[in-house]
């Protein structure tokens, strides 16, 4: 997948010094995400928009349980 035009943004939970962050980019009905500690050439996972929303809902629900 060509990600050269992707505009990456860091998680709002990222610390001020960079560190280990989740970065996300939206691409034509997909959401790409990566771990910033692996650098811009590290592995990237992609999910369809609805799959991304499902993942976020599951994370949100699990945080309420903890």
HTML snippet that shows the backbone in 3Dmol.js (N, CA, C, O; Angstrom):
<script src="https://3Dmol.org/build/3Dmol-min.js"></script>
<div id="view" style="width:600px;height:400px;position:relative"></div>
<script>
const pdb = `
ATOM      1  N   UNK A   1       0.844  -1.177   0.000  1.00  0.00           N
ATOM      2  CA  UNK A   1       0.000   0.000   0.000  1.00  0.00           C
ATOM      3  C   UNK A   1       0.891   1.242   0.000  1.00  0.00           C
ATOM      4  O   UNK A   1       1.848   1.332   0.769  1.00  0.00           O
ATOM      5  N   UNK A   2       0.570   2.175  -0.852  1.00  0.00           N
ATOM      6  CA  UNK A   2       1.335   3.409  -0.954  1.00  0.00           C
ATOM      7  C   UNK A   2       0.841   4.409   0.086  1.00  0.00           C
ATOM      8  O   UNK A   2      -0.298   4.870   0.013  1.00  0.00           O
ATOM      9  N   UNK A   3       1.682   4.742   1.041  1.00  0.00           N
ATOM     10  CA  UNK A   3       1.319   5.664   2.114  1.00  0.00           C
ATOM     11  C   UNK A   3       2.052   6.999   2.003  1.00  0.00           C
ATOM     12  O   UNK A   3       2.102   7.756   2.973  1.00  0.00           O
ATOM     13  N   UNK A   4       2.615   7.295   0.844  1.00  0.00           N
ATOM     14  CA  UNK A   4       3.407   8.517   0.704  1.00  0.00           C
ATOM     15  C   UNK A   4       2.580   9.782   0.915  1.00  0.00           C
ATOM     16  O   UNK A   4       3.130  10.793   1.352  1.00  0.00           O
ATOM     17  N   UNK A   5       1.296   9.764   0.625  1.00  0.00           N
ATOM     18  CA  UNK A   5       0.457  10.943   0.817  1.00  0.00           C
ATOM     19  C   UNK A   5      -0.242  10.984   2.164  1.00  0.00           C
ATOM     20  O   UNK A   5      -1.035  11.888   2.425  1.00  0.00           O
ATOM     21  N   UNK A   6       0.045  10.014   3.021  1.00  0.00           N
ATOM     22  CA  UNK A   6      -0.643   9.941   4.312  1.00  0.00           C
ATOM     23  C   UNK A   6      -0.227  11.094   5.220  1.00  0.00           C
ATOM     24  O   UNK A   6       0.949  11.446   5.304  1.00  0.00           O
ATOM     25  N   UNK A   7      -1.210  11.668   5.891  1.00  0.00           N
ATOM     26  CA  UNK A   7      -0.958  12.710   6.892  1.00  0.00           C
ATOM     27  C   UNK A   7      -1.151  12.059   8.248  1.00  0.00           C
ATOM     28  O   UNK A   7      -2.275  11.749   8.643  1.00  0.00           O
ATOM     29  N   UNK A   8      -0.053  11.853   8.959  1.00  0.00           N
ATOM     30  CA  UNK A   8      -0.085  11.148  10.235  1.00  0.00           C
ATOM     31  C   UNK A   8      -0.324  12.121  11.379  1.00  0.00           C
ATOM     32  O   UNK A   8       0.189  13.240  11.377  1.00  0.00           O
ATOM     33  N   UNK A   9      -1.109  11.681  12.354  1.00  0.00           N
ATOM     34  CA  UNK A   9      -1.293  12.479  13.578  1.00  0.00           C
ATOM     35  C   UNK A   9      -1.086  11.565  14.771  1.00  0.00           C
ATOM     36  O   UNK A   9      -1.382  10.372  14.713  1.00  0.00           O
ATOM     37  N   UNK A  10      -0.580  12.133  15.848  1.00  0.00           N
ATOM     38  CA  UNK A  10      -0.286  11.348  17.048  1.00  0.00           C
ATOM     39  C   UNK A  10      -1.496  11.312  17.970  1.00  0.00           C
ATOM     40  O   UNK A  10      -2.342  12.207  17.959  1.00  0.00           O
ATOM     41  N   UNK A  11      -1.551  10.276  18.749  1.00  0.00           N
ATOM     42  CA  UNK A  11      -2.608  10.124  19.733  1.00  0.00           C
ATOM     43  C   UNK A  11      -2.603  11.289  20.707  1.00  0.00           C
ATOM     44  O   UNK A  11      -1.547  11.821  21.050  1.00  0.00           O
ATOM     45  N   UNK A  12      -3.789  11.682  21.148  1.00  0.00           N
ATOM     46  CA  UNK A  12      -3.884  12.744  22.147  1.00  0.00           C
ATOM     47  C   UNK A  12      -3.334  12.287  23.499  1.00  0.00           C
ATOM     48  O   UNK A  12      -3.105  13.115  24.381  1.00  0.00           O
ATOM     49  N   UNK A  13      -3.118  10.982  23.672  1.00  0.00           N
ATOM     50  CA  UNK A  13      -2.553  10.443  24.903  1.00  0.00           C
ATOM     51  C   UNK A  13      -1.031  10.400  24.869  1.00  0.00           C
ATOM     52  O   UNK A  13      -0.409   9.961  25.836  1.00  0.00           O
ATOM     53  N   UNK A  14      -0.420  10.845  23.776  1.00  0.00           N
ATOM     54  CA  UNK A  14       1.032  10.834  23.654  1.00  0.00           C
ATOM     55  C   UNK A  14       1.644  11.863  24.593  1.00  0.00           C
ATOM     56  O   UNK A  14       1.075  12.929  24.828  1.00  0.00           O
ATOM     57  N   UNK A  15       2.795  11.528  25.117  1.00  0.00           N
ATOM     58  CA  UNK A  15       3.505  12.452  25.988  1.00  0.00           C
ATOM     59  C   UNK A  15       4.132  13.586  25.205  1.00  0.00           C
ATOM     60  O   UNK A  15       4.238  13.502  23.982  1.00  0.00           O
ATOM     61  N   UNK A  16       4.550  14.640  25.877  1.00  0.00           N
ATOM     62  CA  UNK A  16       5.118  15.797  25.196  1.00  0.00           C
ATOM     63  C   UNK A  16       6.504  15.557  24.584  1.00  0.00           C
ATOM     64  O   UNK A  16       6.937  16.333  23.732  1.00  0.00           O
ATOM     65  N   UNK A  17       7.203  14.501  25.003  1.00  0.00           N
ATOM     66  CA  UNK A  17       8.565  14.271  24.526  1.00  0.00           C
ATOM     67  C   UNK A  17       8.639  13.256  23.378  1.00  0.00           C
ATOM     68  O   UNK A  17       9.714  12.715  23.122  1.00  0.00           O
ATOM     69  N   UNK A  18       7.555  12.990  22.695  1.00  0.00           N
ATOM     70  CA  UNK A  18       7.584  12.048  21.562  1.00  0.00           C
ATOM     71  C   UNK A  18       7.342  10.629  22.017  1.00  0.00           C
ATOM     72  O   UNK A  18       6.208  10.152  21.985  1.00  0.00           O
ATOM     73  N   UNK A  19       8.382   9.952  22.438  1.00  0.00           N
ATOM     74  CA  UNK A  19       8.263   8.622  23.025  1.00  0.00           C
ATOM     75  C   UNK A  19       7.485   7.631  22.192  1.00  0.00           C
ATOM     76  O   UNK A  19       7.465   7.707  20.963  1.00  0.00           O
ATOM     77  N   UNK A  20       6.848   6.705  22.871  1.00  0.00           N
ATOM     78  CA  UNK A  20       6.076   5.659  22.214  1.00  0.00           C
ATOM     79  C   UNK A  20       4.649   6.128  22.003  1.00  0.00           C
ATOM     80  O   UNK A  20       3.882   6.260  22.957  1.00  0.00           O
ATOM     81  N   UNK A  21       4.299   6.377  20.764  1.00  0.00           N
ATOM     82  CA  UNK A  21       2.993   6.936  20.433  1.00  0.00           C
ATOM     83  C   UNK A  21       2.330   6.114  19.341  1.00  0.00           C
ATOM     84  O   UNK A  21       2.994   5.446  18.548  1.00  0.00           O
ATOM     85  N   UNK A  22       1.033   6.180  19.318  1.00  0.00           N
ATOM     86  CA  UNK A  22       0.273   5.622  18.208  1.00  0.00           C
ATOM     87  C   UNK A  22       0.024   6.771  17.237  1.00  0.00           C
ATOM     88  O   UNK A  22      -0.400   7.853  17.643  1.00  0.00           O
ATOM     89  N   UNK A  23       0.289   6.531  15.959  1.00  0.00           N
ATOM     90  CA  UNK A  23       0.033   7.526  14.920  1.00  0.00           C
ATOM     91  C   UNK A  23      -1.026   6.965  13.982  1.00  0.00           C
ATOM     92  O   UNK A  23      -1.032   5.772  13.676  1.00  0.00           O
ATOM     93  N   UNK A  24      -1.916   7.832  13.533  1.00  0.00           N
ATOM     94  CA  UNK A  24      -3.056   7.417  12.714  1.00  0.00           C
ATOM     95  C   UNK A  24      -3.138   8.307  11.478  1.00  0.00           C
ATOM     96  O   UNK A  24      -2.862   9.505  11.540  1.00  0.00           O
ATOM     97  N   UNK A  25      -3.524   7.699  10.352  1.00  0.00           N
ATOM     98  CA  UNK A  25      -3.753   8.456   9.118  1.00  0.00           C
ATOM     99  C   UNK A  25      -4.991   7.890   8.428  1.00  0.00           C
ATOM    100  O   UNK A  25      -5.187   6.675   8.393  1.00  0.00           O
ATOM    101  N   UNK A  26      -5.819   8.768   7.882  1.00  0.00           N
ATOM    102  CA  UNK A  26      -7.004   8.350   7.112  1.00  0.00           C
ATOM    103  C   UNK A  26      -6.653   8.326   5.636  1.00  0.00           C
ATOM    104  O   UNK A  26      -6.004   9.236   5.120  1.00  0.00           O
ATOM    105  N   UNK A  27      -7.100   7.256   4.955  1.00  0.00           N
ATOM    106  CA  UNK A  27      -6.776   7.072   3.537  1.00  0.00           C
ATOM    107  C   UNK A  27      -7.950   6.441   2.808  1.00  0.00           C
ATOM    108  O   UNK A  27      -8.177   5.240   2.953  1.00  0.00           O
ATOM    109  N   UNK A  28      -8.689   7.193   2.046  1.00  0.00           N
ATOM    110  CA  UNK A  28      -9.700   6.645   1.126  1.00  0.00           C
ATOM    111  C   UNK A  28     -10.513   5.490   1.726  1.00  0.00           C
ATOM    112  O   UNK A  28     -10.502   4.387   1.179  1.00  0.00           O
ATOM    113  N   UNK A  29     -11.209   5.722   2.826  1.00  0.00           N
ATOM    114  CA  UNK A  29     -12.048   4.696   3.434  1.00  0.00           C
ATOM    115  C   UNK A  29     -11.298   3.730   4.334  1.00  0.00           C
ATOM    116  O   UNK A  29     -11.877   2.769   4.838  1.00  0.00           O
ATOM    117  N   UNK A  30     -10.018   3.980   4.535  1.00  0.00           N
ATOM    118  CA  UNK A  30      -9.209   3.156   5.426  1.00  0.00           C
ATOM    119  C   UNK A  30      -8.591   4.022   6.509  1.00  0.00           C
ATOM    120  O   UNK A  30      -8.454   5.236   6.355  1.00  0.00           O
ATOM    121  N   UNK A  31      -8.223   3.378   7.604  1.00  0.00           N
ATOM    122  CA  UNK A  31      -7.460   4.033   8.651  1.00  0.00           C
ATOM    123  C   UNK A  31      -6.170   3.247   8.800  1.00  0.00           C
ATOM    124  O   UNK A  31      -6.200   2.036   9.021  1.00  0.00           O
ATOM    125  N   UNK A  32      -5.043   3.923   8.681  1.00  0.00           N
ATOM    126  CA  UNK A  32      -3.739   3.298   8.875  1.00  0.00           C
ATOM    127  C   UNK A  32      -3.229   3.719  10.240  1.00  0.00           C
ATOM    128  O   UNK A  32      -3.423   4.865  10.646  1.00  0.00           O
ATOM    129  N   UNK A  33      -2.580   2.810  10.955  1.00  0.00           N
ATOM    130  CA  UNK A  33      -2.002   3.181  12.235  1.00  0.00           C
ATOM    131  C   UNK A  33      -0.694   2.447  12.445  1.00  0.00           C
ATOM    132  O   UNK A  33      -0.476   1.348  11.933  1.00  0.00           O
ATOM    133  N   UNK A  34       0.181   3.099  13.226  1.00  0.00           N
ATOM    134  CA  UNK A  34       1.526   2.571  13.444  1.00  0.00           C
ATOM    135  C   UNK A  34       2.043   3.018  14.805  1.00  0.00           C
ATOM    136  O   UNK A  34       1.487   3.921  15.430  1.00  0.00           O
ATOM    137  N   UNK A  35       3.094   2.384  15.244  1.00  0.00           N
ATOM    138  CA  UNK A  35       3.767   2.724  16.493  1.00  0.00           C
ATOM    139  C   UNK A  35       4.941   3.626  16.143  1.00  0.00           C
ATOM    140  O   UNK A  35       5.824   3.219  15.388  1.00  0.00           O
ATOM    141  N   UNK A  36       4.969   4.828  16.672  1.00  0.00           N
ATOM    142  CA  UNK A  36       5.988   5.801  16.276  1.00  0.00           C
ATOM    143  C   UNK A  36       7.398   5.367  16.647  1.00  0.00           C
ATOM    144  O   UNK A  36       8.356   5.816  16.018  1.00  0.00           O
ATOM    145  N   UNK A  37       7.555   4.508  17.650  1.00  0.00           N
ATOM    146  CA  UNK A  37       8.911   4.106  18.034  1.00  0.00           C
ATOM    147  C   UNK A  37       9.591   3.282  16.942  1.00  0.00           C
ATOM    148  O   UNK A  37      10.811   3.118  16.955  1.00  0.00           O
ATOM    149  N   UNK A  38       8.800   2.758  15.989  1.00  0.00           N
ATOM    150  CA  UNK A  38       9.361   1.993  14.878  1.00  0.00           C
ATOM    151  C   UNK A  38       9.762   2.881  13.709  1.00  0.00           C
ATOM    152  O   UNK A  38      10.297   2.386  12.717  1.00  0.00           O
ATOM    153  N   UNK A  39       9.513   4.179  13.807  1.00  0.00           N
ATOM    154  CA  UNK A  39       9.884   5.110  12.755  1.00  0.00           C
ATOM    155  C   UNK A  39       8.910   5.082  11.590  1.00  0.00           C
ATOM    156  O   UNK A  39       8.029   4.224  11.534  1.00  0.00           O
ATOM    157  N   UNK A  40       9.064   6.008  10.668  1.00  0.00           N
ATOM    158  CA  UNK A  40       8.126   6.125   9.553  1.00  0.00           C
ATOM    159  C   UNK A  40       8.163   4.948   8.581  1.00  0.00           C
ATOM    160  O   UNK A  40       7.232   4.761   7.797  1.00  0.00           O
ATOM    161  N   UNK A  41       9.228   4.157   8.628  1.00  0.00           N
ATOM    162  CA  UNK A  41       9.316   2.994   7.738  1.00  0.00           C
ATOM    163  C   UNK A  41       8.928   1.696   8.430  1.00  0.00           C
ATOM    164  O   UNK A  41       9.068   0.617   7.855  1.00  0.00           O
ATOM    165  N   UNK A  42       8.435   1.797   9.674  1.00  0.00           N
ATOM    166  CA  UNK A  42       8.028   0.615  10.422  1.00  0.00           C
ATOM    167  C   UNK A  42       6.717   0.047   9.898  1.00  0.00           C
ATOM    168  O   UNK A  42       6.118   0.593   8.972  1.00  0.00           O
ATOM    169  N   UNK A  43       6.278  -1.054  10.502  1.00  0.00           N
ATOM    170  CA  UNK A  43       5.040  -1.696  10.049  1.00  0.00           C
ATOM    171  C   UNK A  43       3.812  -0.817  10.269  1.00  0.00           C
ATOM    172  O   UNK A  43       3.749  -0.032  11.215  1.00  0.00           O
ATOM    173  N   UNK A  44       2.855  -0.965   9.385  1.00  0.00           N
ATOM    174  CA  UNK A  44       1.602  -0.211   9.437  1.00  0.00           C
ATOM    175  C   UNK A  44       0.454  -1.206   9.335  1.00  0.00           C
ATOM    176  O   UNK A  44       0.483  -2.117   8.508  1.00  0.00           O
ATOM    177  N   UNK A  45      -0.543  -1.028  10.169  1.00  0.00           N
ATOM    178  CA  UNK A  45      -1.775  -1.812  10.086  1.00  0.00           C
ATOM    179  C   UNK A  45      -2.850  -0.928   9.476  1.00  0.00           C
ATOM    180  O   UNK A  45      -2.882   0.276   9.731  1.00  0.00           O
ATOM    181  N   UNK A  46      -3.726  -1.512   8.676  1.00  0.00           N
ATOM    182  CA  UNK A  46      -4.845  -0.765   8.114  1.00  0.00           C
ATOM    183  C   UNK A  46      -6.143  -1.489   8.407  1.00  0.00           C
ATOM    184  O   UNK A  46      -6.208  -2.718   8.423  1.00  0.00           O
ATOM    185  N   UNK A  47      -7.169  -0.696   8.636  1.00  0.00           N
ATOM    186  CA  UNK A  47      -8.519  -1.205   8.853  1.00  0.00           C
ATOM    187  C   UNK A  47      -9.484  -0.365   8.034  1.00  0.00           C
ATOM    188  O   UNK A  47      -9.251   0.823   7.811  1.00  0.00           O
ATOM    189  N   UNK A  48     -10.555  -0.979   7.593  1.00  0.00           N
ATOM    190  CA  UNK A  48     -11.639  -0.217   6.969  1.00  0.00           C
ATOM    191  C   UNK A  48     -12.239   0.697   8.032  1.00  0.00           C
ATOM    192  O   UNK A  48     -12.146   0.406   9.225  1.00  0.00           O
ATOM    193  N   UNK A  49     -12.853   1.798   7.609  1.00  0.00           N
ATOM    194  CA  UNK A  49     -13.427   2.759   8.559  1.00  0.00           C
ATOM    195  C   UNK A  49     -14.308   2.095   9.614  1.00  0.00           C
ATOM    196  O   UNK A  49     -14.172   2.381  10.803  1.00  0.00           O
ATOM    197  N   UNK A  50     -15.201   1.218   9.191  1.00  0.00           N
ATOM    198  CA  UNK A  50     -16.110   0.575  10.158  1.00  0.00           C
ATOM    199  C   UNK A  50     -15.355  -0.344  11.113  1.00  0.00           C
ATOM    200  O   UNK A  50     -15.702  -0.428  12.291  1.00  0.00           O
ATOM    201  N   UNK A  51     -14.336  -1.027  10.622  1.00  0.00           N
ATOM    202  CA  UNK A  51     -13.514  -1.871  11.503  1.00  0.00           C
ATOM    203  C   UNK A  51     -12.783  -1.012  12.534  1.00  0.00           C
ATOM    204  O   UNK A  51     -12.662  -1.408  13.693  1.00  0.00           O
ATOM    205  N   UNK A  52     -12.300   0.146  12.125  1.00  0.00           N
ATOM    206  CA  UNK A  52     -11.633   1.074  13.040  1.00  0.00           C
ATOM    207  C   UNK A  52     -12.596   1.530  14.134  1.00  0.00           C
ATOM    208  O   UNK A  52     -12.243   1.544  15.313  1.00  0.00           O
ATOM    209  N   UNK A  53     -13.818   1.903  13.734  1.00  0.00           N
ATOM    210  CA  UNK A  53     -14.816   2.327  14.727  1.00  0.00           C
ATOM    211  C   UNK A  53     -15.144   1.192  15.695  1.00  0.00           C
ATOM    212  O   UNK A  53     -15.319   1.427  16.890  1.00  0.00           O
ATOM    213  N   UNK A  54     -15.225  -0.033  15.184  1.00  0.00           N
ATOM    214  CA  UNK A  54     -15.487  -1.193  16.041  1.00  0.00           C
ATOM    215  C   UNK A  54     -14.355  -1.388  17.044  1.00  0.00           C
ATOM    216  O   UNK A  54     -14.605  -1.659  18.219  1.00  0.00           O
ATOM    217  N   UNK A  55     -13.122  -1.252  16.592  1.00  0.00           N
ATOM    218  CA  UNK A  55     -11.964  -1.368  17.485  1.00  0.00           C
ATOM    219  C   UNK A  55     -12.011  -0.303  18.565  1.00  0.00           C
ATOM    220  O   UNK A  55     -11.806  -0.609  19.740  1.00  0.00           O
ATOM    221  N   UNK A  56     -12.276   0.939  18.191  1.00  0.00           N
ATOM    222  CA  UNK A  56     -12.329   2.021  19.177  1.00  0.00           C
ATOM    223  C   UNK A  56     -13.452   1.808  20.192  1.00  0.00           C
ATOM    224  O   UNK A  56     -13.272   2.077  21.379  1.00  0.00           O
ATOM    225  N   UNK A  57     -14.613   1.325  19.730  1.00  0.00           N
ATOM    226  CA  UNK A  57     -15.711   1.039  20.671  1.00  0.00           C
ATOM    227  C   UNK A  57     -15.308  -0.051  21.644  1.00  0.00           C
ATOM    228  O   UNK A  57     -15.609   0.048  22.834  1.00  0.00           O
ATOM    229  N   UNK A  58     -14.633  -1.095  21.168  1.00  0.00           N
ATOM    230  CA  UNK A  58     -14.203  -2.194  22.038  1.00  0.00           C
ATOM    231  C   UNK A  58     -13.189  -1.700  23.068  1.00  0.00           C
ATOM    232  O   UNK A  58     -13.252  -2.088  24.234  1.00  0.00           O
ATOM    233  N   UNK A  59     -12.264  -0.854  22.649  1.00  0.00           N
ATOM    234  CA  UNK A  59     -11.285  -0.293  23.583  1.00  0.00           C
ATOM    235  C   UNK A  59     -11.992   0.568  24.623  1.00  0.00           C
ATOM    236  O   UNK A  59     -11.693   0.483  25.815  1.00  0.00           O
ATOM    237  N   UNK A  60     -12.913   1.383  24.178  1.00  0.00           N
ATOM    238  CA  UNK A  60     -13.658   2.254  25.104  1.00  0.00           C
ATOM    239  C   UNK A  60     -14.422   1.417  26.135  1.00  0.00           C
ATOM    240  O   UNK A  60     -14.400   1.724  27.327  1.00  0.00           O
ATOM    241  N   UNK A  61     -15.094   0.364  25.675  1.00  0.00           N
ATOM    242  CA  UNK A  61     -15.839  -0.509  26.602  1.00  0.00           C
ATOM    243  C   UNK A  61     -14.903  -1.178  27.589  1.00  0.00           C
ATOM    244  O   UNK A  61     -15.233  -1.265  28.772  1.00  0.00           O
ATOM    245  N   UNK A  62     -13.749  -1.655  27.147  1.00  0.00           N
ATOM    246  CA  UNK A  62     -12.836  -2.353  28.039  1.00  0.00           C
ATOM    247  C   UNK A  62     -12.248  -1.399  29.089  1.00  0.00           C
ATOM    248  O   UNK A  62     -11.948  -1.820  30.206  1.00  0.00           O
ATOM    249  N   UNK A  63     -12.086  -0.131  28.738  1.00  0.00           N
ATOM    250  CA  UNK A  63     -11.564   0.849  29.707  1.00  0.00           C
ATOM    251  C   UNK A  63     -12.590   1.095  30.803  1.00  0.00           C
ATOM    252  O   UNK A  63     -12.208   1.374  31.940  1.00  0.00           O
ATOM    253  N   UNK A  64     -13.877   1.000  30.501  1.00  0.00           N
ATOM    254  CA  UNK A  64     -14.917   1.186  31.517  1.00  0.00           C
ATOM    255  C   UNK A  64     -14.899   0.033  32.520  1.00  0.00           C
ATOM    256  O   UNK A  64     -15.215   0.218  33.695  1.00  0.00           O
ATOM    257  N   UNK A  65     -14.526  -1.160  32.046  1.00  0.00           N
ATOM    258  CA  UNK A  65     -14.482  -2.342  32.913  1.00  0.00           C
ATOM    259  C   UNK A  65     -13.305  -2.262  33.868  1.00  0.00           C
ATOM    260  O   UNK A  65     -13.419  -2.658  35.028  1.00  0.00           O
ATOM    261  N   UNK A  66     -12.176  -1.755  33.392  1.00  0.00           N
ATOM    262  CA  UNK A  66     -10.973  -1.693  34.213  1.00  0.00           C
ATOM    263  C   UNK A  66     -11.130  -0.580  35.188  1.00  0.00           C
ATOM    264  O   UNK A  66     -10.233  -0.333  35.993  1.00  0.00           O
TER     265      UNK A  66
END
`;
const viewer = $3Dmol.createViewer("view");
viewer.addModel(pdb, "pdb");
viewer.setStyle({}, {cartoon: {color: "spectrum"}});
viewer.zoomTo();
viewer.render();
</script>
